[in-house]
Amino acid sequence: RIDVDNNRHGPLYRIPLDNPFVNDPSARPEIYAYGVRNMWRCSFDRGDPRTKEGRGRLFCGDVGQNKFEEVDIVEKGKNYGWRAKEGFSCYDKKLCSNSSLGDVLPIFAYPHKLGKSVTGGYVYRGCESPNLNGLYIFGDFMSGRLMALKENRRTGEWEYNELCMGTGQTCVFPGLINNYYQYIISFAEDEAGELYFMSTGFPSATSATGVIYKIIDPSRRAPPGKCHVEPLPVKVKSRRIEFVPKEKLILKSEPTKRPKTKPTTKGPVRSRTTQPPPNTSSDWMEQLLKLLRNENYGQVMSTTTKPPTTRPAKSRKGGKSGEKRGQKRKNKSTGVSAARTGSSEIQNGAVRLVNSQGRGDRGRVEIYINREWGTVCDDLWNVKSAMVVCRQLEFPYVIRASKQSEFGEGRSLPILLDDIQCTGKENNLVECVHKGIGKHNCAHTEDAGVVCSRNENVS
């Protein structure tokens, strides 16, 4: 801790007189606390708006080494354990057994299964979202998770919750979106205590794709006219640019194009007849029949399979050569038909959505690889991976990437993919970066799912 005020003349900074090691010749006088590894980032709690409880607490996210990320409340002169401990676990066994170190444990630590680089945030003390008051909101740079800690005043422990994005109808209101770029770099608060975070679509702080998001809780808003703040005047050299929120979903996938069939023969054209344009809306009768077919299984599935290829018929010619060509055509057709019986009808990488809700636009993701169906783990699962699945099933919009086996556990199937990272442009999940087919470190309680839609404003 250093004092940088009034540094135009003399030293660049001064040492505060109440720093804990000012009078210790074996320590640097700038040190305020120690035993931390790589803190990113720290913030002060401005306290409860009415009681000022919690004011001045210093919250920091400390990036871990091999297994754990942690959040600390930093106090003067305290030792926070590194490198004897990483989170609540021992890192250096020899140092960890030394009880004289007086380590201060973190208020929360999470394994690399949830994320691999913590980004410290803020305690929400704003006015617009009353339900968020007192929550420490932070994230993870690599996994893109938004998380919150709530203090239990009776026990002094901090309870963990994951922040979830609102579904389609919730985010119909102007200015609201329900997705964000994955790599969370930093958090910020304005003068009114409202929270923001910045993330990018590329895992680098130098990426030019950064976007700033404001955190809104649509479940409960402050009464109109209650929240009012007079911003302090700030001198700027450039002209002021008004903030304009993005109201639409960032990610949109294009439906796959069906193969076009060519006419078999060209006859003499005597007159032209105009045909009505093809109906682009879904056939409700066909969807109803699909639902009825799947009732025998007790669940609804949306599956991608290999579409049958159609070849234009050729005009026949007389003689033996024509007969031979016809015979070859018959043999070839028979071979293709035989090859398409059983499991060989399904392409490698095909997906299906399984649920018990009677809906074909959402469900647990099951993928077909090497002649077997299996599930997908939700580690690193995000809206880009969900977009690949929805596009395979010919849905143009991704409403939500589902986690924590929201649509049930596929315990009868093997887990085929884990740690999936997609750009959103792949043809199937197998083309994305992943841990390897059949390799995983998760359970069916983490089966991933998706919610797709043909319209943007659908839940």
N, C-alpha and C positions, 0 to 999 in steps of 0.2 A: 504494500500500500504506500503510495507516494502522493505528495501534494504538488500539483502542477499550476496552482493559481499564482498570479503575479510573477511570472517567470521571464518577463521581457528583459530584466536586468539581473545579473548574477547567475546562479546555478539554474539548470533546466527544471529541477524539481527539488523539493525538500522532504525530509523524513518527518512524519507526524510524531510528536513526542510520546503519544500513547501506543505506538507500535510495540508488540510484545517482546521483541529482541533488541531494542535500542541499546540496552546496557549489557548485552552479551557479546563479548569480544570474539567468540567462536562462531557467530552467526551474522549474516547480512542484516543490517537494520531495516531494509526494505521489506523483509519477509513478514507477512501477516498470518499465514497458516502454511502447513507443509504436508507432505505425504500424498500429494495428488499427482496424477499422471499426465493428462492432456485435457484440461477443462475447456469445453466449448458448449454453450456459453454461460455467462453468469448474469444475474439480474437481482435487483433489490425489490422486496415486497413493499408496496406503498401503504399497506395496511387496510383494514376494513374501513369503508367510507364513513361509517358512523362512530364505531368504537376505537378505530385506529389500531385494533389488535393485530399483531404480526408485523407491524411497521418496522422496516429496517433489516429484516432477515435477508441474508444473502444466499440465493439458490444457485447452484452450479451443476451442470451436466459434465461428468468426467468420462471421457472415452476410454474404454478398456483395452486390454492387451489381447488375450486369447479367447476368453469365454464370456465375460460379463461387462455390461455397461451400468453406470450408476449415477444417482442423483444425490447431492450432498447439500446440507445447510452449513455453510462455512462460518466458523466462529474464530475469534482472535486467539492465536497461539495454539490451536488444536492440530493434532496429527491425524490425517485421514487414511493412513494405512498402506499406501503404495510405497515400496513394492512388496511388502510383506503380504498384503491382501489385495485381491481383486474382487470388488463387490463384497459379499459376505464370506467368500471362500479364500482359502490360503493360496497364495501364488508362490512365495518363497517359504518353504516349510521351516527352514532354520530360523528365519526372522519371525515367522508367524508364531512360533512356540515361545518367543520372548514376550512375556506378559507385561514387562516393564515399559513397553512402548506406549501404552495408553491410547490405542487406536480408537477413533470415533467411527462408528459404522455408518454407512449411507442410510438415507431414509427410504431408498428403493434401489433395487438392482434387478436387471433382467438379462436372460441368456441371449446368446447370439442367434438363437432360433427365432427370436422376435425382431432382432435388428443388430447391426454391427457397428454403429457409430451414433451415439446419442447427440442430439442437438438440444441444449438447454433452452427453456422458455421463460414464461412469466406466470406469476399468480394473477389471475383475472380479478381486477377491482373496478371494472367498468360499470356502466349503468344500463346499457341496452339489453343485456342478457342476464337477468337476475339469477337464473339457475346456475350460472357458471361462477358466481362469486365465491372466492376462496379456493378455487381449483388451481393447482399448478399444472399448466398446460405446456407440454413439450413434445418432441418428436424424435424420429430416427432418420438419419441421412440416407442410409442404404435401403432400408425396408420401406420407408415412406409412411410408417405408422404415426398417427397422431394419438397421443396418450395424455392422461390426466391423473393426478394424485389428489386425493381429498384427505385432509387430516381428521382423524378420529380424536376429538378433544378429550374423550374419557380415557382412552388408552395411550394417546400420544403417537399411535401408529398411523402410517399413510396408506390409504387403500387405493388400489390401482383400477382404472377403467380405461377402456379404449374408446376414443372418439369415433363415432360412425357418421358417415355422410347421409344426408337426407335423400329419400327416394324421389322419383320423378315429380309427383304431384306436389310434394313439399317445396320443391325448387321451381315451381311455376312462377312464383312471385318475381317481379322485375328485380334484376340485380343479383339473384342467387344462382349459384351453380353447385353441383354436387360431386365434383372431381377436381383433382389438382395434379400437377407434375410430381413425380415420385420423390425426387432427391431434395429433402428439406434442409436448407442451408442455415436459416436463421429465423428468429422471432423478434417482434418489436411491439411496443405499445404507444398509443398517442396520448395527448394531454388529458383526454377523458378516461384513460385506462382501458380503452378498447384494444383488442389483440389482433395482430397481423403475423403472417409468416411468409417467407419467401422460399420458393423451390424452383428447381430446374428440371428439364427433360434429359439432362446429361450429367453424369456423376462428377461434376467439377465446379468449384466456386468461380471459375473464370468463364463458365458457359454463358453465351449471349441469349439463352432462352429463358432467363429468369422471369418469374411472375410473382407479384405480391398479392396475397389473398387476405381478406378480412374474415375473421371467425365470427359467425352468426349462429345463434341458437334459435331456430324457428319455433321450438316448442313453447317458449314463453318469452314475450317481448315486454319491455317497459311501456307503461301507459304513454300515449301521445303527449308531447310537451314536457315530460318529466326530465328527460336528459337534455341538458343544455350546458355548453361550455364555451367560454370566450377564448379563442386561441391567442396565444402570445404572438406579438409581431416579430417576424423573422426577416432579417434583411437578406435579400437574394440579389444576385447580379443579373440573372436571366429573367425573362417574363414568366409569370406563373402559369402552369398548365393544370387545368382542372382534371380531377380524377373521374374517369368514366368506367364503371364496372362492366365486365364481360357477363352477358346474360345467358349465353348458349353453352351447351356442352362443348368441351374442347375436342373430344375424340369422336369421330364419326367414321364408320366403316362403310365401304361400298359393297352391296350384295354381289355375290358371284354371278357371272353371266352364264346362262345356259347355252349349250351348243346349238347352233342354228342348223336346221335341216334344209337341204336343197330339194327342189322339185325333181321328180324322177325323170320325166320326159318333157320336152318342149313341143307342143302341138301348134298348129297354125292359129294365130290370134285373129279372130273375126270381130270381136267386140270386147270392150273393157267394162268390167263391173267393179264398182267400188265396194270394198269390204269395210265393215266397221272396225275401228281400232281395237287391238287386243285389250281385254279387261285386265288392268293391273291390280285390281283389288283381289284379296284372297277369296277363294271359293269356300263359303261357310259350310256347304254340304260335304265337301271333301274333308274339311277339318273335323266335322262331326263324325264322319265314318272312321277317321284315324283314331279319334278318342274312343269310339266304341270298340275298335280292334284291340286297343291297349288295355281295356278294362279287365281282360282275362289275367293281366299281369299285376293288377292292383296299383298301377302307377303309370304315369304318362312319360313318354320318352320322345325327345326330338333328336334325330340321328342323321348324320351325314353318311351317305353311301355313294358308291360309284355309279353315276348315271349311265344307262345303257346307250351305247353309241349306235346311231342309225346311219346306214350307208345307202346312197341312192341306187335304185335298181338300174341295171344296164339293159339296153335293148338286145334281144336275142338275135343270133345269126344262125342261118341254116348250116347243115353239114356236121361232120364229126367234131371239128374244132369247137363249134358252138356247144355240142353236147359235153365235151370234155371240160369246157369252161364252166358249164352249168354244174357238172359233177364236182369240180373243185370247190365251187361256191357252196354246194350243199355240205361237203365235208368240213369246210372251214366254219360254216355256221353251226354245225353240230358240235365242233370242238369248243367254240366260244360258249355255247349254251351249257356244255358240261362243266366248263371252268367256272361258271357263275352259279354253281349250286353250293349251298352251305355257307361257310364263313368266308369263302373266297370272293363273295360279292362285295365285301367291305374293304375299303382302301385302308392302308396303313396310315394312321394318324387321324382317322375319322373320329368324330365325337358325338355324344348323345347327352341329353339333359334328362335326369331322372328325378322325379318328385312325386309326392302323393297329393298334390293340390289340384290335379286335373288341368294343369296349364302347360302348354308346350313351349313357352317363352322363357322358362326359368327352371333351375334345378341343379342337382349335383353333376359336375362334369365327369363323365366317364370317357376314356379314350381307348381306341383299338390299336394295339401295337403287337406285331409278331403273333398274330392269330389268337389274341386273348384281350378281353376287356379288363380295364383297371381304372383306378381313381387317380386324382391329382392332388398333391399336397398344397396347402395355402401359404407355405413359406414363400415370401416375395411375390405372392399372387396380387396382381393389381389390375386396373381397368384396361391396360394395354394387352395383357394376356387374355382378359375376358373379351376384348374386341376381336381377337383372332377366332375365338370360339363362336361368337355371335355371327361373324362374317361367314364362317363355314356353314352355319345354319340359315344363312340368307336373311339375317336381321340387320338392318342398317344402323341401329343405335344400341349403345351399351348403357344400361341404367345403373348397374352396380356389379362390382366384383364381390362375391359372397365368400365368407370365411367361416371357420369354426363349425364345419358340418351343419350349416343352417338348413340344408335340405336332406338331412339324414346321413348316416354313416354307411358306406359300402363295404361292410365287413366281409362279405362273401367274395370280394374281389381283391387282387393284389394292388399295392400302390406302385404305379408305373413311373410317375414323374414327380420331381421335387425341385425346389429352388429355381422355378421357371422365371426367366427374364426375357420378355418379348419387346420388340419395337412397335408392334401393332400391324406390321406389314407382311408378316409371315403367312404362308398358306395353311399351316397347322402348328400345333404346339410342339411337335417333334422338331421342327425347324428352329425353334427358339433355343436360347442358351438354357441348359438345365444340368442337373447333377449327374445324369446318365440314366438310361432306361433300366428301371427296376431298383435303382439306388436311391435311398431316402433315409432320413433320420426323424421320421414323424409317425403319427398314428392316424387311424381313421377319424378320430375326433377333429382332425384338421382337414378333412376333405373339402376341396374348393368347389365353388359353384358360381353361377352367373345369373343375372337377370337381363334379358335382352328385350328389345322392343322394335316395332315398326314405326312408332311415333316417339317424338322426343319427350312429350309430357305424359308419360304413362308410368305408373308405379308397379 
